[in-house]
Every structure is written in C-alpha cells, then in structure tokens.
Amino acid sequence: MATAPSIDTAALKEHIASQFRGLNPNDPASWPLIPKLLVCLAVIAGIVIALWFVWLTSSAEELETAQKKEMVLREDYRKKLTQAVNLDALRKQREQVQQYVTQLEKQLPSKAEMDALLSDINQAGLGRSLTFDLFRPGQVSVKEYYAELPISVRVQGRYNDIGAFASDIAHLSRIVTLNNLDIQQTKDGNALALDATAKTFRYLDPEEVAAQRKATSKNAPKGAKK
C-alpha cells in the first residue's frame, strides 16, 4: 500500500516566513505572492467594512425619517378618527357658531343704518339731560369684514346721568363701545364733563368686501401665499 507523502511543516513555515522578510514597502510589486495576497485581502476587507458602515448609517437615517413620518401619520390618523367619530357633534357646533356669527352681524348696522345709529347715540345723551359740547364722527377705518367709526364725544351733566348715559350706550341694539374715558369737573364746578371716543361698527356690503379683498391682495408681498 502506497503511503501519503509527509509534509515538512517546519520547512513550510520557514518558506512562508521567508517571504515576509526584507519586504520593501515602497515597492509592493516586488513582494512575493503570499504578502501580495494578504495585502489584497486586507484592502478588500477594509472596503467591505467601510461600505457596510456607510450603508448602516444611511439605513439608520432612513429608519429615523420613516419613524418620524410614522408618528406624524399616526397623530394625523388619530385626529381624523376623532373628527370622524365626533362628526355629528362638530357639525352641530359649526351650526351654533354660524348662528352666533349671524347674531353678531345683526348687531352691526349696515351702511344705510349708520345715520340712525348716530342719532340713537345722540338721543341717549339728550334723554339723560346731558349737554353735548362735542359730537364729531371721525374717519372710517375699513377692516377685512367690517368698518369702524370713531366718534369724539364730550358731554356735561351730573355724575349719575353720565353713568346712566354710558349704560344706555352699552344696551343699544347695535354695538357701540366707549373708549378713552376721561371725567373731570367743569370749570364752574356745577357739573362733570365726560370726554370719550365712542366706537361703532358696521358690516361691509358684499361689494365693499370684494373691494377690500382686492386691495389686500394687491398690497400683499410678492410670493406670499394667498
């Protein structure tokens, strides 16, 4: 029976070790085969590891982005689910708000009713035996959905009558507010003088609303969202 040839491991180790002796680091091309193979394997392993870490980093960023997006979508889902469950209640609330807005609008005079409202304010003072030293409507300030009219008022009378006048203004069917109140004794000392700015409001006609929106759109900065 033929016997397997024996391997001289000591000689093999010495042969391999001899290939690593005297290597010139500036001339890898002249290295023996085994050192060349080991260097190539090391370079390949380094590239694979580097690519692996790059892939893991990008995957982690994508995962974090996806998780944040998932949280946003979950929150949006919860809100929409709540709205869907409470849809009937929300519709009733919307109707109530619309009714409330309608009631407030009814408290605002139209453009044609402003003269009558100014007369009501004047009559409220005369009805309390007050003397008007000043009753001067100012410049109308037009807002998006309503117009504001300030009225400079100066009346003289007794303290109780001035208080009753302020109460009458507050209870007018239309909205009127008294601002910048200043009460002083008259020079003769027989009465009190009230200086105030009465502000009343009226709703804009549809044509005025359209004109106001058009003016606002023209004055808006370029590129601004409408």
One Martini backbone bead per residue (centre of mass of N, CA, C, O) as a GRO file, in nm:
protein
  226
    1MET     BB    1   0.097   0.036   0.022
    2ALA     BB    2   0.065   0.359  -0.023
    3THR     BB    3   0.216   0.646   0.098
    4ALA     BB    4   0.187   0.951   0.221
    5PRO     BB    5   0.325   1.232   0.192
    6SER     BB    6   0.516   1.421   0.380
    7ILE     BB    7   0.500   1.722   0.570
    8ASP     BB    8   0.706   2.001   0.609
    9THR     BB    9   0.620   2.235   0.831
   10ALA     BB   10   0.881   2.383   0.890
   11ALA     BB   11   0.951   2.448   0.598
   12LEU     BB   12   0.687   2.601   0.538
   13LYS     BB   13   0.715   2.823   0.749
   14GLU     BB   14   0.984   2.924   0.646
   15HIS     BB   15   0.885   3.001   0.363
   16ILE     BB   16   0.674   3.205   0.451
   17ALA     BB   17   0.857   3.387   0.627
   18SER     BB   18   1.061   3.459   0.398
   19GLN     BB   19   0.844   3.644   0.239
   20PHE     BB   20   0.854   3.873   0.490
   21ARG     BB   21   1.141   3.934   0.424
   22GLY     BB   22   1.257   4.229   0.306
   23LEU     BB   23   1.036   4.430   0.256
   24ASN     BB   24   0.936   4.679   0.027
   25PRO     BB   25   0.718   4.942   0.080
   26ASN     BB   26   0.786   5.095  -0.208
   27ASP     BB   27   0.763   4.779  -0.355
   28PRO     BB   28   0.504   4.570  -0.392
   29ALA     BB   29   0.563   4.426  -0.669
   30SER     BB   30   0.820   4.257  -0.537
   31TRP     BB   31   0.657   4.076  -0.389
   32PRO     BB   32   0.543   3.810  -0.289
   33LEU     BB   33   0.254   3.634  -0.302
   34ILE     BB   34   0.149   3.627  -0.008
   35PRO     BB   35   0.163   3.930   0.064
   36LYS     BB   36  -0.019   4.020  -0.167
   37LEU     BB   37  -0.272   3.864  -0.079
   38LEU     BB   38  -0.304   3.992   0.204
   39VAL     BB   39  -0.334   4.283   0.109
   40CYS     BB   40  -0.581   4.240  -0.069
   41LEU     BB   41  -0.763   4.132   0.158
   42ALA     BB   42  -0.744   4.385   0.337
   43VAL     BB   43  -0.863   4.584   0.134
   44ILE     BB   44  -1.130   4.440   0.089
   45ALA     BB   45  -1.220   4.442   0.385
   46GLY     BB   46  -1.216   4.752   0.417
   47ILE     BB   47  -1.427   4.816   0.201
   48VAL     BB   48  -1.658   4.646   0.314
   49ILE     BB   49  -1.674   4.786   0.589
   50ALA     BB   50  -1.721   5.075   0.487
   51LEU     BB   51  -1.982   5.011   0.329
   52TRP     BB   52  -2.136   4.900   0.571
   53PHE     BB   53  -2.137   5.165   0.739
   54VAL     BB   54  -2.273   5.341   0.526
   55TRP     BB   55  -2.531   5.175   0.506
   56LEU     BB   56  -2.609   5.193   0.806
   57THR     BB   57  -2.633   5.500   0.821
   58SER     BB   58  -2.849   5.540   0.599
   59SER     BB   59  -3.051   5.344   0.729
   60ALA     BB   60  -3.085   5.501   0.994
   61GLU     BB   61  -3.193   5.760   0.868
   62GLU     BB   62  -3.435   5.631   0.726
   63LEU     BB   63  -3.561   5.517   0.983
   64GLU     BB   64  -3.600   5.785   1.132
   65THR     BB   65  -3.778   5.917   0.917
   66ALA     BB   66  -3.997   5.697   0.919
   67GLN     BB   67  -4.073   5.728   1.220
   68LYS     BB   68  -4.164   6.023   1.207
   69LYS     BB   69  -4.377   5.980   0.990
   70GLU     BB   70  -4.541   5.780   1.154
   71MET     BB   71  -4.617   5.975   1.384
   72VAL     BB   72  -4.766   6.177   1.208
   73LEU     BB   73  -4.973   5.977   1.089
   74ARG     BB   74  -5.091   5.889   1.359
   75GLU     BB   75  -5.190   6.167   1.450
   76ASP     BB   76  -5.366   6.219   1.202
   77TYR     BB   77  -5.543   5.973   1.246
   78ARG     BB   78  -5.656   6.048   1.522
   79LYS     BB   79  -5.790   6.312   1.437
   80LYS     BB   80  -5.971   6.192   1.213
   81LEU     BB   81  -6.111   5.989   1.396
   82THR     BB   82  -6.233   6.195   1.590
   83GLN     BB   83  -6.391   6.350   1.374
   84ALA     BB   84  -6.557   6.108   1.277
   85VAL     BB   85  -6.692   6.043   1.549
   86ASN     BB   86  -6.762   6.380   1.588
   87LEU     BB   87  -6.923   6.491   1.341
   88ASP     BB   88  -7.202   6.571   1.451
   89ALA     BB   89  -7.097   6.763   1.671
   90LEU     BB   90  -6.941   6.951   1.479
   91ARG     BB   91  -7.184   7.040   1.313
   92LYS     BB   92  -7.336   7.170   1.549
   93GLN     BB   93  -7.114   7.373   1.621
   94ARG     BB   94  -7.113   7.513   1.348
   95GLU     BB   95  -7.406   7.609   1.362
   96GLN     BB   96  -7.371   7.776   1.621
   97VAL     BB   97  -7.157   7.966   1.514
   98GLN     BB   98  -7.322   8.077   1.279
   99GLN     BB   99  -7.545   8.191   1.458
  100TYR     BB  100  -7.364   8.381   1.621
  101VAL     BB  101  -7.259   8.545   1.383
  102THR     BB  102  -7.536   8.642   1.291
  103GLN     BB  103  -7.603   8.795   1.552
  104LEU     BB  104  -7.363   8.990   1.533
  105GLU     BB  105  -7.434   9.110   1.257
  106LYS     BB  106  -7.707   9.233   1.359
  107GLN     BB  107  -7.540   9.442   1.549
  108LEU     BB  108  -7.458   9.549   1.275
  109PRO     BB  109  -7.471   9.799   1.081
  110SER     BB  110  -7.534   9.943   0.806
  111LYS     BB  111  -7.470  10.195   0.600
  112ALA     BB  112  -7.773  10.304   0.614
  113GLU     BB  113  -7.779  10.289   0.955
  114MET     BB  114  -7.577  10.501   1.073
  115ASP     BB  115  -7.748  10.755   1.118
  116ALA     BB  116  -7.940  10.624   1.326
  117LEU     BB  117  -7.719  10.557   1.534
  118LEU     BB  118  -7.621  10.844   1.587
  119SER     BB  119  -7.897  10.935   1.691
  120ASP     BB  120  -7.909  10.739   1.933
  121ILE     BB  121  -7.666  10.854   2.083
  122ASN     BB  122  -7.775  11.138   2.110
  123GLN     BB  123  -8.043  11.058   2.259
  124ALA     BB  124  -7.908  10.931   2.508
  125GLY     BB  125  -7.805  11.205   2.615
  126LEU     BB  126  -8.067  11.373   2.612
  127GLY     BB  127  -8.231  11.170   2.797
  128ARG     BB  128  -8.006  11.260   3.039
  129SER     BB  129  -7.954  11.573   3.034
  130LEU     BB  130  -7.727  11.627   2.834
  131THR     BB  131  -7.447  11.812   2.717
  132PHE     BB  132  -7.323  11.884   2.399
  133ASP     BB  133  -6.993  11.982   2.297
  134LEU     BB  134  -6.934  11.699   2.142
  135PHE     BB  135  -6.998  11.555   1.794
  136ARG     BB  136  -6.747  11.370   1.610
  137PRO     BB  137  -6.696  11.212   1.341
  138GLY     BB  138  -6.468  11.015   1.196
  139GLN     BB  139  -6.263  10.806   1.044
  140VAL     BB  140  -6.301  10.543   0.852
  141SER     BB  141  -6.220  10.197   0.929
  142VAL     BB  142  -6.125   9.944   0.713
  143LYS     BB  143  -6.172   9.617   0.712
  144GLU     BB  144  -6.234   9.304   0.604
  145TYR     BB  145  -6.559   9.289   0.743
  146TYR     BB  146  -6.535   9.585   0.864
  147ALA     BB  147  -6.632   9.900   1.012
  148GLU     BB  148  -6.482  10.185   1.179
  149LEU     BB  149  -6.634  10.442   1.400
  150PRO     BB  150  -6.527  10.729   1.533
  151ILE     BB  151  -6.642  10.930   1.827
  152SER     BB  152  -6.634  11.241   1.946
  153VAL     BB  153  -6.705  11.303   2.299
  154ARG     BB  154  -6.884  11.575   2.483
  155VAL     BB  155  -7.019  11.587   2.813
  156GLN     BB  156  -7.268  11.728   3.037
  157GLY     BB  157  -7.322  11.649   3.394
  158ARG     BB  158  -7.419  11.433   3.600
  159TYR     BB  159  -7.303  11.152   3.728
  160ASN     BB  160  -7.556  10.971   3.698
  161ASP     BB  161  -7.613  11.053   3.399
  162ILE     BB  162  -7.347  10.949   3.284
  163GLY     BB  163  -7.383  10.656   3.373
  164ALA     BB  164  -7.651  10.612   3.221
  165PHE     BB  165  -7.538  10.671   2.940
  166ALA     BB  166  -7.336  10.436   2.933
  167SER     BB  167  -7.556  10.219   2.968
  168ASP     BB  168  -7.720  10.288   2.713
  169ILE     BB  169  -7.496  10.229   2.512
  170ALA     BB  170  -7.460   9.924   2.594
  171HIS     BB  171  -7.793   9.875   2.521
  172LEU     BB  172  -7.781   9.883   2.242
  173SER     BB  173  -7.858   9.710   1.955
  174ARG     BB  174  -7.590   9.821   1.889
  175ILE     BB  175  -7.250   9.839   1.863
  176VAL     BB  176  -7.107  10.027   2.141
  177THR     BB  177  -6.809  10.196   2.245
  178LEU     BB  178  -6.620  10.319   2.523
  179ASN     BB  179  -6.332  10.531   2.502
  180ASN     BB  180  -6.118  10.717   2.666
  181LEU     BB  181  -6.196  10.799   2.950
  182ASP     BB  182  -6.284  11.140   3.083
  183ILE     BB  183  -6.336  11.278   3.407
  184GLN     BB  184  -6.443  11.613   3.484
  185GLN     BB  185  -6.460  11.910   3.615
  186THR     BB  186  -6.591  12.188   3.573
  187LYS     BB  187  -6.513  12.517   3.602
  188ASP     BB  188  -6.780  12.585   3.778
  189GLY     BB  189  -6.858  12.306   3.947
  190ASN     BB  190  -7.166  12.194   3.847
  191ALA     BB  191  -7.015  11.964   3.676
  192LEU     BB  192  -6.953  11.707   3.445
  193ALA     BB  193  -6.697  11.586   3.216
  194LEU     BB  194  -6.710  11.385   2.919
  195ASP     BB  195  -6.446  11.213   2.760
  196ALA     BB  196  -6.481  11.035   2.443
  197THR     BB  197  -6.470  10.729   2.241
  198ALA     BB  198  -6.693  10.630   2.012
  199LYS     BB  199  -6.750  10.296   1.890
  200THR     BB  200  -6.855  10.184   1.576
  201PHE     BB  201  -7.009   9.924   1.375
  202ARG     BB  202  -6.994   9.780   1.041
  203TYR     BB  203  -7.089   9.612   0.781
  204LEU     BB  204  -7.005   9.498   0.478
  205ASP     BB  205  -7.060   9.500   0.173
  206PRO     BB  206  -7.001   9.291  -0.080
  207GLU     BB  207  -6.849   9.509  -0.243
  208GLU     BB  208  -6.654   9.588  -0.012
  209VAL     BB  209  -6.527   9.313   0.033
  210ALA     BB  210  -6.409   9.281  -0.251
  211ALA     BB  211  -6.237   9.542  -0.244
  212GLN     BB  212  -6.069   9.468   0.008
  213ARG     BB  213  -5.944   9.206  -0.104
  214LYS     BB  214  -5.811   9.337  -0.347
  215ALA     BB  215  -5.631   9.532  -0.186
  216THR     BB  216  -5.486   9.314  -0.019
  217SER     BB  217  -5.366   9.160  -0.262
  218LYS     BB  218  -5.194   9.401  -0.372
  219ASN     BB  219  -5.035   9.448  -0.084
  220ALA     BB  220  -4.909   9.192  -0.107
  221PRO     BB  221  -4.644   9.018  -0.112
  222LYS     BB  222  -4.441   8.871  -0.309
  223GLY     BB  223  -4.499   8.519  -0.272
  224ALA     BB  224  -4.737   8.514  -0.110
  225LYS     BB  225  -4.978   8.353   0.042
  226LYS     BB  226  -5.337   8.336  -0.012
   0.00000   0.00000   0.00000
